[in-house]
């Protein structure tokens, strides 16, 4: 494995760049971050629609989210890769296909995370804002979303690790990501697949394990902050002054 790393570390890191397309780990992270940035607004919009209480809007979206989550991601890759050229006459590259398919897929999953964050907010806060005459948009932007996004931050980071792993499917449509680069290295070596894909597995484990570690650290900090806020809420005013 060490020999594979020494020989192909640059290919695994940035693909064939600058003599060819950018790929490897760099492209994997670019795809994952692009998908997260694009899918977040869509997920927030879906979650707000589902928690708005408007049945004709929330129910179809709930059905759509359930449908997307119930299908394997590989089907979305094939639908985008073969369906878009057939329907619109536009040929998409592997990287673009992965971004489009992953955005649709992850918007459904992230919307559930956002919805859970919104529903975890105490109803009293929303009722108090309504009693003060705050409009829906103001309540959402100043009260609901800041708390919901803060609460869901660890889950969102964990979902980012899932996006990173899902980019590996891109090698079947020649998306220039990490698994595709490892496949190129394996084709050059031919006789060392265990070593090549062992390095690939170790790379994903270190990357996704690090992301999961960040999520756990944030979760602990959020929990500690909640505990301090709860203690401060129940400390008598006089006791707080004496301390």
N, C-alpha and C positions, 0 to 999 in steps of 0.2 A: 504493500500500500504506500509506503514511503517513496518507493521508486516512481509510482504513478503520480504522486503529488509533485515530486521534483520535476518530472517530465512534462506534466500537463497542467500545472497549476494556473498558468496564464490562460489557457484555453477554458478551463473550468471557471475562471474568474471573470473574464471579459469576452469569451468566445474568440472569434477570428479578428477582432478589432485590433489595430487600425487597417489591416489588410483585407478585411471583410466586414460583415455585419457585426454589430455589438451583440453579445450573447452571454451565456454563462450565468453566474450568480448576479452580475450587474443587471442583466435583463430580467431575471426572475424578480428582483426587488423593484425594478421599474414597473413591471406589469402589476405586481401586487399593490404597490402604492397608488398607481393610476386607478386601479379598480376600486380601492378603498375610497379615494377622493371622489370618484364619480358616483359610486353606489351609495355613499352616505346621504347626500341630499334626497335621492330617490327613496331611500329607506325611511328617512325622517318624514317625508311627505306621505308615504304609505301608512306609517305608524300613526301620524296625526289624523289621517282620514279614518283609520279604523277605531280610534279612540274619540272621535268627534261626536259620536252618537247618531250620525246620519246613516240610516240603514241602507239606503239605496247606493251609498258610496262605500260604506265599510264592508258590507257583505260580499260584493263582487271581488274586492281586494283581498278579503280573507280567503275566498275560494282560490284566487290566483296564487297567493302565497302558499297555500296548502298544496296546490298543484306543483309549483316549482320545487318545493321542499320534498315532495314525494317522488321526484324523478331523479335519476342519476345525472351527474354533471356531464358525463360523456355525451349524453343525448343532446344537450344544449350546444356542445362543441360541434357535433355533426350537423345540427340544424342550421347553425350560423354559417358553418364552413361550406355546406352544400346548398342550403336554402336561399341565402342571400344572392348568390350568382344566378340561381334558377329563377328567382322572383323579380330581381331588380337588374340583373345583368352586370352586377358589380362584383369583381373578384377581390376577395379579401385575403391578405397574407395571414400566415400563422399567428403572428403576434397580435395583429388587429382582431382576429377571430377570438383569441383567448381573452382579450380585454372586453370585447362585447359580450361573449358568453358568460364570463365570470361576473361582469357587472350585473347582468340580469339575475344570475344565480345568487350572488351575494346580497343584492338589494333585498331579496326575500328573507334571507336569514338575518341580516342586520336589522331589518324592520321589526322582527320579533324581539330582538334585544332592546331596541328603542321603545317598543310598545311596553315591554316589561318595566323599563325604567320609568316611563310615564305613569303607569298604573301603580308603581311603588310609592309615588308621591302622595302624602296624606291628603285626603279629600278636603280636609278643613282649610288647607292653604288655598286651594282653588275656589272654594266657596267664599272665603274671606275676600279674595281678589274680585270675585264677581259682585260681592256685596259693596265693595268700594267703587264699583262702577267701571272697572277696567274692562276694556274690550277684549274679545277673544284673541286677537293678534298680539296685544300687549301682554296678556296673561301668558300666552304661549312663549313669547320671546324672552320675557323677563323673569318668569316664575317657573314654568313647566320645563322648558328645554334645558336651561342651565343645570337644574338639579338632575334631570333625567340623564343628560350626557355625562355629568360627573359620576353618577351612580353606575353607569354602564361602561365606564372607561376600561376597567379590567377585562370585562367580557369582550369589548371591542378589540382590545389588543390580542386576546386569545383568538378571536376570529381572524385577525390579520395573519396569525401563524397558520391557520387553516387555509387562507388564501395562498400563502406561500407554497404549501404542500400541493394544492390543487393546480398550481401552474405547471407541475411536472407532467400533466396529461398533454401539455402542448407539444411534446416531442413527436406525437403521432401525426401532427399536421405541420411538422418542421418549424415550430416556433423556436426561435433561437434563445432558449432558456437553459437552465443548469442541467436538466436531465438530457436534453438534446446534445449539449456539449460533452457530457459523459458518454453518450452513445457514440459520438464521433471519436472520442478517445478509445473506446472499446473496439471500434471498427479498425483503428490503426494498430492496436495491440493484438487483437483476435484471440490470443491464447490466455488472456488474463481477465476474464469477465468478473470473477469474484473480487479481485483487487479493485478494479475500476468502480464497480457498483458498491463495493464496501466503502470506498472513499465518498461516493455520492451519498450513501446512507448516513455516514458520519457527518457530512456537511449539513444535510437537512436536520439531523438530530441536534447538532450544535446551534444552528440558526434558530430553529423553532423552539428548542429548549431555552435558549436565551430570551426569546420573546415571551415564552410562558413564565419565566422567572420574573421579568419586568411586570407582567400582569399580576402575579402573586404579591409582589412588593407593593404595587399600587393598591391592591385589595386590602392588604394589612394596614396601610396608611389611612385609607378611607374608613375602615372599621375603627381605627384608633381615634380618628377625628369625630366620628359619630358618638363614640363612647365619651369623649371629652365634652361634646356638646350636650349629651344626655345628663352627665354629672353636673355641668354648669346650670342646666335648666332647673334641677331639683335642689341646688344649694340655696338655702335661705339668704336673703339679702343681707341680713345682719351678720350671718356667719361669714359671708364673702367679705364684708367690710373688716371684720376682726382679723381675718387671715391676711 
